[in-house]
Amino acid sequence: MSAPDLDVATLFWPNDDTLSVTAKSRVQVVRLLCLLGSIVVPLYGLLYRVVQPTATDPMWVRLGIAGLLGAFVGATYVFKKLRTHCVGVAWGMLYVLMAWATALAAANQFSGEYVVGMVVVYAVSATLVLFSSELLRSVLSFLLAGLLFVGAALLWAPSAQVSPLVLGGGMVMVALLVGIVARWVLLVRRRLARQEQELREQRNQLEGHRRYTNRLLNATDDLFFALDEEGRFQWWNDRVLEATGLSDDEIRDVDAPGPFVSAKRKRQAKQAIRRVFKTGSGQAEVPLRIDDGATVPYEFVGNLVEDPDGKRQIVCVGRNIADRKRRARELKRSERRFRATFNDPNLLAGVLAPDGTLIEQNETAMGYVDAQREDVVGQPFWETPWWDEETRPSIREKVERAAAGEYVEYEADLETSCGDPYTVAGSIRPVVGDDGATVSMVVSAREITERKRREEALRAAEGRYQTLIENFPGGVFLFDEDLQYTLAGGRDLREVGLAPSDVEGKGPRDIFPDGLARELEEHFRCALDGEKNVFEQEMGGRRYLNRALPVRDETGAVIAGMAVAQDITERRRRKEELERKNDLFQQAQEIANVGGWEFDLDTGTLTLTDQAYRIHGLSPGSRMTPERSHALYHPDDREAAEEAFRRAVDGEGPYDVEARLITEAGEKRWIRTRGEPQEENNRTVRVRGAIQDITDQKEREEALRTAKADAEEANRLKSAFLANISHEIRTPLTSIIGFAELIGSEAGGLDLPNSPLPGYATMIERSGKRLLETLEGVLNLSKLQAGQMEMETEPVDLVQQIRWTVQELRPRAEKKDIDLQLETDRAMAEADEGGVQIVIRNLVSNAIKYTEEAGQIWVRSFQAEDGAVLVVEDTGIGMDPAVAEGLFEPFRQASEGLNRKYEGTGVGLAVTNEAVSKMKGAIEVDTEKDTGTRFTVRLPASTEENSADGSSSTT
């Protein structure tokens, strides 16, 4: 069917969503046929009149029937109930039409033309009933009704030009033919309906399988996706979106490996994709940069397939192998630790099979027997040369117990191949599999011959130290090589409520907290290695000075260790108090920039504090004399200073002098020095005094004298600056923007497929325009504050302004490791674009400045009933709500004073408030100290639609 036919046919298609597709199709057919009938019925009347002018065929009847058909078509467009019962009404009209055709034929004595018309109406109407019904009964009913109409007409007609027998036989033949066709058509229709139902069920089943497959692929923890030959994503599961942080729309425009792979790995990933298209399959390991910025190793397996359209694609599965790599590293570390332990030169170690056969042993163990490795491997462990006849039964019994799953310890006195006696202590540890059965056994032992000797020497030493330990004013402890206390005593031990029996036989971890015990064990081991060490510890609010010393026997060998503890709490408190006072004194001098000095007349020694040295421009501790000090004075002030000092030395009274001082580095300072003589036995023995740097005070005095003139000059310069800066900066900026546009145009006309030049030109042009717009915004705000200019409002897309501004400030946030997030919904404001930029820039800059490292900042926008809303929220230092009330005043900040932490002019928020006010908006602040701050700006909503992209986004 051609396009025009399709357009005409659609005019008869009902626009009614309550009807099924089949019902709509029937209504369409009924409308079309009724409209066709309304044309054909009058037309045939005209033809009959031309052929038989004397025939009985009132035209008004035909026009009435045509009008009825047309009215019915129109009514189906208006009345829903008529559309619902459209087929039933049409059947009724067919019955009426058949009765009319029969009556018309009878009125014209069943002439040939009218008989043919009657038969045609009979056959066509029965066919229409057939195509609009699914039951053979409906067709047969119409055919029977037609025969009855014709039979009645034959009885009524006075005469018939056609033989009644021929007419009746012809009608019966038409009825039989239509009935047979109806039977066949209905059978075919039912078969097609069943096939359609089966096809629908298969389609639904296929769709169910597709949804089930998607659920399976989305349920897996692996990445599953398909790529075309250009490396673009064709299909992906939800894990891909979660790992990349992209949406379905965003990932369609990304080609693999996209932004998920570092620059140095992109080439490797693209080569792997090309290799799969070439060979049909491939595997690669690529570190993937996931949504939170971390890099995670993934293993990708790809296979080449064809889609239903015959196009080649790669189906890839990506699996996070971070855990597998971690387990591999842990396995390697465990193996290295095992090997390091197994090959310990101080450890005799071996591995046994479950039946006790020796599988492996280390070199240390082989050094104790006169045999080769092949002589012992594969032998029952108890039959190896390490054991003599007396110990073999005992060792066999222990091996069998270990094979049954028991951890077994042993100690044995043996002899080397040279006949030297030695003692070993060790264990046999079973290694079990997943089913709980023993798969191997690890046997280990250490020679403890020397340890046995040291234990005997220690027992002898304990007797010698007993009296000393009991009467020691602090706490004294003896410990062995296992870090177990063998002897304890001392007065401090009793004062903390411990008896020797509470300590002896235990280790530090059994008595002291974990942190304290670990530190003690570290120092104890150093003592056992022969080192003396001194350290302090705190316990129970008391401070102790501890010493860990080695205890040696007559030969000088270390046989144990001794720990001595003394309570130094009071001594430490006095020391800290003295240091605190000295520190306070030093701080006071530094804050006041005042130093002290003292001159001893008997020794001729001049002593200065550190601050006094710094005021002289000298390093603390430098050699100093009155002559060297006075030599630093300005020549015009030196004589007066020397004379005042001489009078104090002579005991003529104190002095207070202001003078200029020039340091050895050439720095000029104003100082105030005071001195007072000190007498003993009516004789001046020393002169004490203070020296203060008053340079700042003098400079402030000088500044006050010129402040008025400077203020007047600054006011004049301000006017000149505002008048000239626009021209001085706009001119070079205009040139930069013009040349950037020129470079971009030239670069666009060249064949530079891989050159970044067009992008650089665009960036320069955009940055230049942004700087120009910002400059104009600042100048406009300055004029607004002076009341010289009004802002021009226009529709402004807040989302676009936020993105531009945040893009410029994001490097500052990343430098502090701050998570800067955008949560922007479409928001159009009626405002000044430059003013909006300054508002966003000031608020985001403040948030970055007052947010500590690893903090978070959110920039949001949305359209509210009362206007366009901008929100900047951070997790920064916050402030006291009482301080926030005056935050929008000029030169006010959350932290003020000389010791404030954050620098700044304090006019940013005042300018922001002024800009918002000029744009007929409002700004609110919600803050809490140490929690964060949220600024909310409400601007009038724009009444115009903007063509820019205002879609919501989250970054």
Summary of the structure (lengths in Angstrom):
residues: 955
radius of gyration: 53.0
end to end distance: 51.7
largest distance: 176.0
contacts: 2755
relative contact order: 0.02
helix: 52%
strand: 22%
